[in-house]
Amino acid sequence: MSKHILVADDEASFLYGASLFLRQEGYEVSLAKNGIEAFAMIMKRQEQGNPFDLIVLDIQMPEMTGSEVFDAINKNGVTTPVVFVSGYADERAIRTLNQKANISLLTKPFDSKQMIQKVNLMMNLQ
């Protein structure tokens, strides 16, 4: 059974590219176009007893940021590893994220190889 990854980003081109790269590696991929949709998908799968194996969250999304999604799922007992992606290397946000368990950061721009390496690394830590 393949590992299932949720990718959440407000950029359609990023969602398309990430899903293509990850599917080529054999992962099952679900997509969310914003934080609210991602949170709902994460909680639904958690309630069904079939959580995602990894969550990829853009830090900067409208309506609900990746950090807000992360905080909300943690408050609801979700411990799924998270890879944050960001085009904005905010030093304070990076320090805050680095203090949290089960997370990693991937700074845009990156190529498919870098993304796959990061995802594989996080999957192997489980």
C-alpha positions in Angstrom: 0.0 0.0 0.0 1.4 3.4 -1.0 2.0 6.2 1.4 -0.6 9.0 1.2 0.5 12.7 1.1 -1.6 15.8 1.3 -0.2 18.8 -0.5 -1.7 22.2 0.3 -0.7 25.4 -1.6 -2.7 28.3 -3.1 -0.6 28.2 -6.3 -2.2 25.8 -8.8 1.1 25.4 -10.6 2.9 24.2 -7.5 0.1 21.8 -6.7 0.3 20.3 -10.2 4.1 20.0 -10.1 4.3 18.5 -6.6 1.5 16.0 -7.3 3.3 14.9 -10.5 6.7 14.5 -8.8 5.2 12.6 -5.9 3.0 10.3 -7.9 6.0 9.4 -10.1 7.7 8.3 -6.9 4.8 6.0 -6.1 3.0 8.1 -3.5 -0.7 8.6 -3.4 -1.4 12.4 -3.4 -4.4 14.5 -2.3 -4.5 18.3 -3.0 -5.9 21.2 -1.1 -5.9 24.8 -2.6 -5.9 26.6 0.8 -5.5 26.0 4.5 -9.2 25.7 5.3 -9.6 22.9 2.8 -6.4 21.2 4.0 -7.5 21.3 7.7 -10.9 19.8 6.7 -9.3 17.0 4.7 -6.8 16.2 7.5 -9.5 16.1 10.2 -11.8 13.9 8.1 -9.1 11.3 7.4 -8.1 11.4 11.1 -11.7 10.8 12.2 -11.9 7.9 9.8 -8.8 6.4 11.3 -6.8 6.7 8.1 -4.6 9.7 8.6 -2.2 11.1 5.9 1.3 9.7 6.1 2.8 13.2 5.4 1.4 16.7 5.0 3.1 19.3 2.8 1.9 22.9 3.7 2.7 26.2 2.2 3.4 28.6 5.0 1.7 31.6 3.3 -1.8 30.8 2.2 -4.9 33.1 2.3 -7.6 32.4 4.9 -5.6 30.0 7.0 -1.8 29.8 6.8 0.2 26.6 6.9 1.3 27.5 10.5 -2.3 28.0 11.5 -3.2 24.6 10.0 -0.3 23.0 11.8 -1.3 24.5 15.2 -5.0 23.5 14.7 -4.2 19.9 13.8 -1.9 19.6 16.8 -4.6 20.9 19.1 -6.8 18.1 17.7 -4.2 15.4 18.3 -2.9 15.0 14.8 0.8 14.0 14.9 1.4 13.5 11.2 4.8 14.8 10.0 4.7 18.1 8.1 7.0 19.6 5.5 6.5 23.3 5.2 7.3 25.1 2.0 7.9 28.8 1.7 9.2 31.3 -0.8 9.7 33.7 2.1 12.5 32.8 4.5 11.2 34.6 7.5 13.9 34.0 10.2 11.5 34.2 13.1 9.1 31.7 11.5 11.9 29.3 10.7 13.2 29.5 14.3 9.6 28.8 15.6 9.2 25.9 13.2 12.5 24.4 14.0 11.5 24.1 17.7 8.5 21.9 16.8 8.8 18.1 16.4 8.0 16.2 13.2 8.5 19.1 10.8 10.9 20.1 8.1 11.2 23.2 5.9 11.7 23.4 2.1 12.4 26.9 0.8 11.2 27.8 -2.7 12.5 27.6 -5.4 13.5 24.0 -5.3 13.5 21.3 -7.8 11.8 17.9 -7.9 14.9 16.1 -6.6 15.1 18.3 -3.6 11.4 17.8 -2.8 11.6 14.1 -3.2 14.6 13.9 -1.0 12.9 15.9 1.8 9.7 13.8 1.5 11.6 10.5 1.6 13.5 11.7 4.6 10.4 12.6 6.5 8.7 9.3 5.5 11.7 7.4 6.8 11.6 9.2 10.2 8.2 7.6 10.9 
